[in-house]
């Protein structure tokens, strides 16, 4: 067993906590930028901002993590295909259509959807279990 195997076994829960906290914080900040501009968001941009603020805060706190991760993943898939994919197959490349954050958030939310909040979460503290 290598050193990284030992580290992942004993430190795995801590690494996952850091992962969840960073994804939640970054998604919250992603939504916050939609409201920090001079012009108020409207339409789908407003809906995306609200989802990002709520999902980011919930994931960070470990509150309804799986449900919010599902909503975040759906939003990121919709954002990728509606905003970043412009035309044809060449538009599917996230390196050329500036869709890398959407793809990375999508994958991160899939991980959160599978693993949930784990034990360091507000949901575990309040409800003694994860609801979803």
ABEGO torsion letter per residue (X at the ends): XBAAAAAAAAAAAAAAAAAAAAAAAAAAAAAAAAAABABBBBEAAAAAAAAAAAAAAAAAAGBGAAAAAAAAAAAAAAAAAAAABABEAAAABAAAAGAAAAAAAAAAAAAAAAAEAEABBAAAAAAGBBAX
